[in-house]
């Protein structure tokens, strides 16, 4: 199949269709939207057997479970270039939080989970495992680990993926040569990255991923996070110090950001400020308005009024 049609979906039935298209393009997966009816777009091409797609969507969880893996599935190495939106990737006991411009790798031959907490825009490369040759045996040590694209071959890989995704409708007879170039540049980017991320960095990703999934819990504190991971509070602070993160303020900032986003969402205009705040683990409305004003320069009421005012 040389190309995939540009497909946009909205509504519950279309979400199922979107899941079907993504499963047919790569391998069977399940997509669980964070909000009913959240849709997305998928467009792609298949030069020389390598699938390159650009995918956008809303907050959701994507899972490829062991039950979905079959012997007839394509064995693909998936390389994702993250554009916008906070995301988490989990495979082989590792977790990471790729940011805008980061590359991350995962495989369809084993279970994985992707979490998108915000609307996202990513470019995903699906490379048949045999195209990596002898290098394929070393890839499991690199799954679910962030590959920054801040220089060298890594930056070149990100540029090539972005540019190719922007020209999906024009890919023609040069497909096999493009496929070889994509595989080569991915191998070059991986060769510049250490095989195993430092243990503290890996733990930092696990700690932050754990917190993102529990922002609704008012009992979420640095102490509770340390207990859940069987480490001391002092060691937790040491691990996150490398990210220039103070966990209590990071949790507070993540909660305020989601409350601000919900207050500005016309679809949630019927919900009270207190309900929105409680959804994200904050129950003191008076404190909330002060915190929002300090963080964004506007109170909860002003954020909501601003969302109703036409630009």
NUVOTI-26201 format. One record per atom (N, C-alpha, C): residue in three letters; x, y, z. Coordinates in pm, whole numbers, plus 50000, padded with zeros to 5 digits. Example, Ala and Ser with C-alpha at 12.3 -4.5 7.8 and 13.67 -1.06 7.14 Angstrom:
ALA513194943150780;ALA512304955050780;ALA513204967050780;SER512854977550708;SER513674989450714;SER512905000350787;
//
This chain:
UNK500854988150000;UNK500005000050000;UNK500885012450000;UNK500875020649896;UNK501785031949888;UNK501455043149982;UNK500175045050016;UNK499835056450101;UNK498585053550179;UNK498395061650283;UNK497195060850365;UNK496405073650344;UNK495085072850339;UNK494295085050322;UNK494365093650447;UNK494255106750425;UNK494155115950539;UNK492775113950601;UNK492765109750728;UNK491505106250793;UNK491335114250920;UNK490165120650935;UNK489845127651059;UNK488625121151119;UNK488655119051252;UNK487515112851317;UNK487065121151435;UNK485755121151459;UNK485165127151578;UNK483965118651616;UNK483595119051745;UNK482465111151790;UNK482885096951824;UNK482035089851901;UNK482405076651951;UNK482625066451840;UNK481715066151740;UNK481895056551632;UNK483155059351553;UNK483475072051536;UNK484665075551462;UNK485925072251541;UNK485855072851676;UNK486995068751757;UNK487295054051733;UNK486235045951723;UNK486435031751692;UNK487055030151554;UNK486625038351460;UNK487185037751325;UNK488655041951327;UNK488955052251406;UNK490325056951418;UNK491215045851477;UNK490705038951578;UNK491435027751637;UNK491675016851533;UNK490655014351451;UNK490785004151347;UNK491855008051245;UNK491855020651201;UNK492835025251103;UNK494255024251160;UNK494435028551285;UNK495765027851346;UNK496215013551362;UNK495285004651397;UNK495614990451414;UNK496014984151281;UNK495284987851174;UNK495614982351042;UNK496934987750990;UNK497235000251022;UNK498485006250975;UNK499695000251045;UNK499604998251176;UNK500734993351254;UNK500504979051303;UNK499764977651411;UNK499444964551470;UNK498274966951565;UNK497484956451596;UNK496314958451681;UNK496624965751812;UNK495794975651842;UNK495944983651964;UNK494574988152010;UNK494504993152130;UNK493264998752184;UNK493505013252221;UNK492565021852184;UNK492655036152213;UNK491505039952304;UNK491825045552420;UNK490825049452519;UNK490865064552537;UNK489935071952475;UNK489935086552487;UNK489655090952630;UNK490255102152670;UNK490005107552804;UNK488625113752813;UNK488075118052699;UNK486735123952696;UNK485935117052587;UNK484635114552610;UNK483815107952509;UNK483825115652377;UNK483975108352268;UNK483885114452137;UNK485125121452088;UNK486215120852168;UNK487455127252121;UNK487985120151998;UNK488295127751895;UNK488735121651769;UNK490185124751740;UNK490555123351613;UNK491925126051576;UNK492095125651426;UNK493335127651380;UNK493645126851238;UNK494835117551219;UNK494835110751106;UNK495935101851070;UNK496155102750920;UNK497375105650880;UNK497715105250738;UNK499115099250726;UNK499355092250618;UNK500635085550609;UNK500955080650469;UNK502165075250455;UNK502625069250330;UNK503545057750366;UNK503745048750266;UNK504555036950293;UNK505655035850186;UNK506705043950197;UNK507785042950099;UNK508685030850129;UNK508835022150032;UNK509745010950047;UNK509455001850165;UNK508185000650204;UNK507824991950316;UNK507924998550452;UNK508455010750457;UNK508525018150583;UNK507315027350591;UNK506575026450700;UNK505375034750717;UNK505725047450793;UNK505375058950736;UNK505555071550808;UNK504205078450817;UNK503815082350937;UNK502495088350959;UNK502635100751045;UNK501685109651026;UNK501505120751119;UNK500145118751186;UNK500145118851318;UNK498935115851394;UNK498695127251493;UNK497465132051497;UNK497055141851598;UNK495835136551669;UNK495615140951790;UNK494455136351865;UNK494355143451998;UNK493355139352075;UNK493145145052207;UNK493685135852315;UNK493575139952442;UNK494075131752552;UNK493515117552547;UNK494375107652559;UNK493945093752550;UNK495045084552601;UNK494685071852612;UNK495645061352645;UNK495625051252531;UNK496795047652481;UNK496935037752373;UNK497645025652432;UNK497035013952418;UNK497635001852475;UNK497724990952369;UNK498864984352368;UNK499024971852295;UNK499334961352401;UNK498334953552434;UNK498464943852543;UNK498954930452487;UNK499354921752578;UNK499824908552537;UNK498724900852464;UNK497474902952504;UNK496364895852441;UNK496164899852296;UNK496614911952259;UNK496444916852122;UNK497554912352028;UNK498634907052083;UNK499794903552001;UNK499584889751939;UNK499644889051805;UNK499464876451734;UNK500624873451642;UNK500744861051602;UNK501864856851518;UNK501804863051379;UNK500604867251335;UNK500464873051201;UNK500734888051200;UNK500944894251317;UNK501174908751322;UNK502524912351262;UNK502574924351203;UNK503844929351154;UNK504784932451271;UNK506034928451258;UNK507034931651360;UNK507674944951323;UNK507224955351392;UNK507664968851359;UNK508444975051474;UNK509484982351439;UNK510134991651530;UNK509455005151507;UNK508845010651610;UNK508165023551595;UNK509035034551657;UNK509305044651577;UNK510085056051622;UNK509175068251616;UNK508915074251731;UNK507975085551737;UNK508735098451764;UNK508425108551685;UNK508945122051706;UNK507805130251765;UNK507965134751888;UNK506885141851957;UNK506915156551922;UNK505735161551887;UNK505585175751859;UNK505075182951981;UNK503765183951994;UNK503205190952110;UNK502475180952200;UNK502265184752324;UNK501485176652416;UNK502355168052506;UNK501995167852636;UNK502725159452730;UNK502325144852713;UNK503325136252713;UNK503085122152684;UNK503985113452771;UNK503575100852786;UNK504375090852856;UNK504395078052774;UNK505545071152775;UNK505705058652701;UNK506235048152798;UNK505645036252792;UNK506055025452882;UNK506225012452803;UNK507365006152819;UNK507614992952760;UNK508844986752827;UNK508824973552840;UNK509964966152893;UNK510374970753033;UNK509374974853113;UNK509684979053249;UNK510244993053261;UNK510335000253149;UNK510845014053152;UNK509715023653119;UNK509845035853171;UNK508895046653143;UNK509685059153109;UNK509145067253019;UNK509785080052990;UNK508715090252957;UNK509115102952965;UNK508225114152937;UNK508835122652825;UNK508645118752699;UNK509225126452589;UNK508585140252579;UNK509405150052550;UNK508915163552528;UNK508945167152382;UNK508575179452352;UNK508545183952212;UNK509935182652150;UNK510005175952035;UNK511265174251966;UNK512025161752003;UNK511565154252103;UNK512255141952144;UNK511825130152058;UNK512745120852043;UNK512455107951979;UNK512295097452088;UNK511435087652064;UNK511325076152154;UNK510975063952069;UNK511485052552110;UNK511365040152033;UNK510595029852113;UNK509715022052045;UNK509045010652108;UNK508725000451999;UNK508444988052038;UNK508264977251942;UNK506874971151952;UNK506374966251838;UNK505044960051837;UNK505084945551882;UNK506274939751899;UNK506354925551935;UNK506134923352084;UNK506074934252162;UNK505864933052307;UNK504864943752351;UNK504214941652466;UNK503214951352512;UNK503844965152535;UNK503054975552506;UNK503474989052539;UNK502244997452572;UNK502495008852633;UNK501405018152666;UNK501885032352640;UNK501025040152573;UNK501275054352549;UNK500185062252620;UNK500555072752687;UNK499585081652752;UNK499795095852701;UNK498695101952659;UNK498735115852615;UNK497815123652707;UNK498405132652786;UNK497605140552879;UNK497065153252815;UNK497565156852700;UNK497155168952629;UNK496865165452484;UNK496215174352409;UNK496145172452264;UNK497565170952208;UNK497745161652117;UNK499105158452073;UNK499235158951922;UNK500475159951878;UNK500825160051736;UNK502165152751725;UNK502175140751666;UNK503395132851659;UNK503595127351518;UNK504845124651486;UNK505205117651363;UNK505705103851405;UNK505115093251350;UNK505495079651388;UNK506015072151265;UNK507195066551280;UNK507825058551177;UNK507695043851216;UNK507125035551128;UNK507015021251152;UNK507965013751059;UNK509035008451115;UNK510075002051034;UNK510044986851058;UNK509854978850953;UNK509914964250971;UNK511234960151036;UNK511124951651135;UNK512304947851214;UNK513464942751128;UNK513204934551025;UNK514334929350946;UNK515194940050881;UNK514634952350858;UNK515414962750794;UNK516564967650882;UNK516494964951012;UNK517574968951102;UNK518724958851102;UNK518514947151039;UNK519584937151032;UNK520074933051169;UNK521394932151183;UNK522004927751310;UNK521764937751423;UNK521444950351389;UNK521204960351493;UNK519904957551570;UNK518994949851514;UNK517694947651576;UNK517824941051713;UNK518834932551732;UNK518984925551860;UNK519314935051975;UNK519844946751944;UNK520214956252049;UNK519104966252079;UNK518044966252000;UNK516994976352016;UNK516204975152146;UNK515944962952199;UNK515164962352324;UNK515774970052440;UNK517074972552438;UNK517684980352546;UNK517424995352531;UNK516824999352420;UNK516615013552394;UNK515135017652394;UNK514245008152417;UNK512825011552416;UNK512465020252535;UNK511405028552516;UNK510875037152622;UNK511965045452689;UNK512915050252610;UNK513955059352659;UNK514005071452566;UNK514055083152625;UNK514055095452545;UNK515375097152471;UNK515295100552344;UNK516465104152263;UNK516315118952227;UNK517015127852297;UNK516905142152263;UNK517455144752123;UNK516885154552056;UNK517345157951921;UNK518005171751923;UNK518975173152014;UNK519605186152035;UNK520885188251956;UNK521235178551873;UNK522445180551794;UNK522835168251715;UNK523775169751623;UNK524325158651549;UNK523295151151468;UNK523485137851460;UNK522565129551383;UNK521165129251440;UNK521035131851569;UNK519705131951630;UNK518875143551576;UNK519505155251565;UNK518785166851510;UNK518455164451363;UNK519375158451292;UNK519145155451151;UNK517985145651135;UNK517905135651223;UNK516815125951218;UNK515475132851239;UNK515415141851338;UNK514165148951365;UNK513755157651246;UNK514725164451186;UNK514435172951070;UNK513915164750953;UNK514555153250927;UNK514125144750816;UNK512715139450840;UNK512425135250962;UNK511075130150992;UNK510035141050975;UNK510315152951027;UNK509345163951014;UNK509125167650868;UNK510205168850793;UNK510085172850653;UNK509355162150572;UNK509655149450597;UNK508995138650524;UNK507505138250557;UNK507165140150685;UNK505755140250726;UNK505005151750662;UNK505705162650633;UNK505055174150570;UNK504855172450420;UNK505435161850363;UNK505335159650218;UNK504745145850187;UNK503865140950273;UNK503355127250257;UNK502625125350124;UNK501975135850076;UNK501215134449952;UNK502055134549827;UNK503345137349840;UNK504185138649721;UNK505225127649709;UNK505235118049804;UNK506225107249798;UNK505905098149680;UNK506865096549590;UNK506615088749469;UNK507555077149453;UNK508185076249336;UNK508975064649301;UNK510265063249379;UNK510675073449452;UNK511915072349528;UNK511745065549661;UNK510615058449678;UNK510295052449807;UNK511385043949868;UNK511945034049796;UNK512975025549856;UNK514195033249905;UNK514605043549829;UNK515765051549870;UNK515415059549996;UNK514205064850003;UNK513785072150122;UNK513735062850242;UNK513225050550221;UNK513175040850331;UNK514575038150386;UNK515535036150296;UNK516905033650340;UNK517465045550418;UNK517145057550369;UNK517635069550437;UNK517035070750577;UNK515735067750590;UNK515085068650721;UNK515675058650820;UNK515885046350774;UNK516475036250862;UNK517895040150903;UNK518675044950809;UNK520055048750838;UNK520125060250938;UNK519255070150920;UNK519325081751008;UNK518845078251148;UNK517875069051160;UNK517445064551292;UNK518575057151362;UNK519265048251291;UNK520395040951350;UNK521495050651393;UNK521725060951312;UNK522735070851347;UNK522355078151475;UNK521075081951487;UNK520615088951608;UNK520755080151731;UNK520395067351718;UNK520495058251832;UNK521955055751870;UNK522845055451772;UNK524265052851799;UNK524875063951883;UNK524315076151874;UNK524855087451950;UNK524355087752093;UNK523345079452123;UNK522715079552255;UNK523235067852337;UNK523525069752468;UNK523945058552552;UNK522915047252548;UNK523415034952558;UNK522525023252547;UNK521485023152657;UNK521875026152778;UNK520945025852891;UNK520965039352958;UNK519815045152980;UNK519745057853049;UNK520195056153193;UNK520745066453256;UNK521145065453395;UNK519985061353482;UNK520275053553587;UNK519215048153673;UNK518385059253735;UNK519025070053779;UNK518285080953842;UNK517345087553743;UNK517795089153618;UNK516955095353517;UNK515735086753490;UNK515925073653483;UNK514815064353462;UNK513835065153578;UNK514345065953701;UNK513465067053818;UNK512725080353817;UNK513375090953774;UNK512705103953768;UNK511495103253675;UNK511645096653560;UNK510515095053469;UNK509395087253536;UNK509735076653608;UNK508705068553674;UNK507975076653780;UNK508715084753854;UNK508095092953959;UNK507115103053899;UNK507535109953793;UNK506675120153734;UNK505485113953662;UNK505685102453597;UNK504575095453534;UNK503555091153637;UNK504035086053750;UNK503155081953861;UNK502305093853906;UNK502925105353920;UNK502195117253968;UNK501165121953865;UNK501535121853737;UNK500595126353634;UNK499325118053633;UNK499435105353664;UNK498255096753668;UNK497425098153793;UNK497905106253892;UNK497195107354020;UNK496995121854063;UNK496985130953968;UNK496785145054002;UNK495425147454068;UNK494455138654042;UNK493125140154100;UNK493105136754249;UNK494145130254299;UNK494165125454437;UNK494675136254530;UNK493845141454622;UNK494315152054713;UNK495405147254808;UNK495565133954821;UNK496595128454909;UNK497935126854838;UNK498025131254714;UNK499285130254640;UNK500275140454694;UNK501335135754756;UNK502365144254815;UNK503725137954788;UNK504805145454804;UNK506125139154791;UNK506305127254883;UNK505735128155003;UNK505855117055097;UNK505145104555046;UNK503935106154991;UNK503195094554941;UNK503865088654818;UNK504465097254734;UNK505165092354615;UNK506405084454657;UNK507145089454754;UNK508335082354803;UNK507945068654860;UNK506875068254939;UNK506425055454996;UNK506045045554887;UNK505315050354785;UNK504865041454678;UNK506025035454600;UNK507175042454599;UNK508325037554523;UNK509415031854614;UNK509085030554743;UNK509985024254841;UNK511345031054845;UNK511315044354844;UNK512545052054858;UNK512315062654965;UNK513405068255015;UNK513285078755116;UNK512925091955049;UNK512355100855129;UNK512005114055077;UNK513265121455034;UNK514335119455107;UNK515595126055072;UNK516105121254936;UNK516005108154912;UNK516475102854783;UNK515575107654669;UNK514275108554696;UNK513345113854593;UNK513775127854551;UNK514075136454649;UNK514495150054616;UNK515815150054539;UNK516705140854574;UNK517995139954505;UNK517805135954359;UNK516905126154334;UNK516655121554198;UNK516085132754112;UNK515105140154167;UNK514445150454089;UNK515245163454081;UNK516255164654165;UNK517095176454159;UNK517815177454024;UNK518105165653964;UNK518735165653833;UNK517835171153724;UNK516525171453747;UNK515575177253653;UNK515215191653690;UNK515875196853793;UNK515545210253846;UNK514075210953885;UNK513595199953947;UNK512185198853985;UNK512065197554136;UNK511215205854196;UNK510755203854333;UNK509375197654323;UNK509205185354373;UNK508015177754339;UNK506725184654382;UNK506685190254502;UNK505445196554548;UNK505035207954455;UNK505995216354415;UNK505645227454326;UNK505325222454186;UNK505975211554143;UNK505685205854011;UNK504255200554007;UNK503845193254112;UNK502465188254119;UNK501485199954117;UNK501775210154195;UNK500895221854200;UNK500775228254062;UNK501905229653992;UNK501875235753859;UNK501095227553759;UNK501245214253765;UNK500505205453674;UNK499005206553700;UNK498615207153827;UNK497195208253860;UNK496625221553813;UNK497345232353837;UNK496865245553796;UNK496755246453644;UNK497675240553573;UNK497625240953428;UNK496375233953375;UNK496035222653434;UNK494845215253388;UNK493565222353430;UNK493555228653547;UNK492385236353589;UNK492195248353496;UNK493285255253464;UNK493185266553370;UNK492635262053236;UNK493125250653187;UNK492655245553057;UNK491165242153062;UNK490725235853172;UNK489315232153184;UNK488425244453197;UNK488895254453270;UNK488115266753285;UNK487935273853151;UNK488915272553064;UNK488865279152934;UNK488145270852829;UNK487695258952866;UNK487035249952771;UNK485535252852769;UNK484975257852657;UNK483535260652652;UNK482675248452681;UNK483175236552651;UNK482395224452675;UNK482185221752823;UNK482995228252909;UNK482885226253054;UNK482295238453124;UNK481675247353047;UNK481155259753105;UNK480075257253209;UNK479385245853200;UNK478315242953296;UNK478855237753430;UNK480125234553436;UNK480705229553561;UNK481195241153645;UNK480985240053775;UNK481435250653865;UNK482955250253879;UNK483495261453924;UNK484935262053947;UNK485345251754051;UNK484515250154154;UNK484835240554261;UNK484905226354207;UNK483985222654117;UNK483995209154061;UNK485235206853975;UNK485585216853895;UNK486765215453810;UNK488015214253896;UNK488105222554000;UNK489275222054087;UNK489365208454158;UNK488205203454204;UNK488205190554275;UNK488625179154184;UNK488295180554056;UNK488705170153961;UNK490215168553958;UNK490925179353989;UNK492385178953986;UNK493005179854125;UNK492215175954227;UNK492785174154361;UNK492905186654445;UNK492255197654404;UNK492285210054482;UNK490865213154529;UNK490705215054661;UNK489355216754717;UNK489165230254785;UNK490165238754783;UNK490055252054844;UNK489915262354732;UNK488675266354703;UNK488405275454590;UNK489035289154612;UNK489065293854737;UNK489655306954765;UNK491145306754735;UNK491795296454785;UNK493235294954758;UNK493485293354608;UNK492565286454538;UNK492735284054395;UNK492805297054317;UNK491875306254342;UNK491865318854266;UNK493155326754289;UNK493635326554413;UNK494905333554440;UNK496055326954364;UNK496045313654364;UNK497125306254297;UNK497095308654146;UNK495885308654087;UNK495765311053943;UNK496215325153907;UNK495845334753992;UNK496245348653964;UNK497765350153972;UNK498375343254069;UNK499825344054082;UNK500515337353964;UNK499945326053916;UNK500585318253810;UNK500325324253671;UNK499065328753648;UNK498665332853512;UNK498195347453504;UNK498175354253619;UNK497745368153618;UNK496245370153610;UNK495465359353622;UNK494005360253616;UNK493395350853717;UNK492265354753774;UNK491525346053865;UNK490755335653785;UNK490125326253855;UNK489315315953788;UNK488185322353708;UNK487505332253767;UNK486395338753698;UNK486875346153573;UNK488045352453583;UNK488565359853467;UNK488995350453355;UNK489545338953390;UNK489915329153287;UNK488655324453215;UNK487605321853291;UNK486355317153230;UNK485715327953145;UNK485725340453191;UNK485155351353111;UNK485945353352984;UNK487265352152993;UNK488105353752876;UNK487835343352769;UNK487455331352813;UNK487155320552717;UNK485855323352643;UNK484965331052705;UNK483685334052640;UNK483745346352549;UNK484845353952561;UNK484965366252483;UNK485575363252348;UNK484875366452237;UNK485445363752104;UNK486755371452085;UNK487725365352018;UNK488995372351992;UNK488775384251901;
//
